[in-house]
Amino acid sequence: MGVEFYFRWLSIVLIDLSLAGDNALVIGMAVRTLPRRQKRLGIFFGTLGAIALRVTFTFIIAQLLMIPLLQALGGLILVWIALRLLRQNPGGEGKVREGTTLAEAIRIIILADIIMSLDNMLAIAAASHGNLFLLIFGLGLSIPILMVGAAFISWLMNKYPWLVLLGGAILGWVAGEMLVKDRIVHGWVAPYAGFLKWFAPAFLALAVVAIGLWWASRIRRSSEQSALAPHKEH
C-alpha cells in the first residue's frame, strides 16, 4: 500500500465527514418524536437500510446521474420529505402527530438518504478509483458517522424545538441546490444560473419554513378547539 492508497483513504474519510451532515439531519428529524427505544431502532435500521442501498447504487451512480431530470426530481421529493418531517411537530408544541411510527421513520430515512447521497456516492466512487476495499470502507464509515450525528441532532431538536424549523430550512436549501444542479434544468436556466444558484435554495428554504409555521398554527388552533369542545357540550 503506497502513498496514493493512503491519500485516497484520507480523501474518503474527509468526504464522509463533510457530506454526512445533511443525512444525519434527516435521520434526527425522522426519529425525534419516537419513544427512546424506538428512536434507537429507527436510527440503527434506517441507517443500515440506507447504507445497503448506497452500496447497490454506488456501482451504477454515474449512469443514474445521466438520467434526465433525475436530480431535479430528487430535489422535489426532498421538499416533500422536509414538509412531512415538519408536520410531525412543526412548532415543538402539542402532541406528536398520530401515525409517526418506527416503520414510517425508517422509510423516510432510507428514501431521503438515497436522494441526498447522490453526490456523496459519486464522490466516494471517484475517490476510490475502482479500489473495492476503499469503496466499501467509505460506505461503511458512513454508518457510525450517521448514527452518532443523528442521535445528537435528535436530542438537540427535542431540547430546542426551533431547530426543527431550521432543519426543514436546510433540507429546503439542499433541495434547491439539487434542482439547479440537474443537468437538464441547468441547461434550461443557463443565462440565469448565477442568480438561481442562490435564489432557488433560499426560496425553497423559506417556503418550507413558512409552510411549517402555517401547519404549526393550524395544529395549535385545532388542539385548542378540541380542548374547548367538551366544555361547550356541558
Protein Blocks (a to p, Z undefined) as FASTA:
>chain_A
ZZklmmmmmmmmmmmmmmmmmmmmmmmmmmmmpcfklmmmmmmmmmmmmmmmmmmmmmmm
mmmmmpghklmmmmmmmmmmmmmmmmmomnopajddehiafklmmmmmmmmmmmmmmmmm
mmmmmmnnopaklmmmmmmmmmmmmmmmmmmmmmmmmmmmmlmmmmmmmmmmmmmmmmmm
pmklmmmmmmmmmmmmmmmmmmmmmmmmmmmmmmmmmmmmmmmmmmmmmmmmZZ
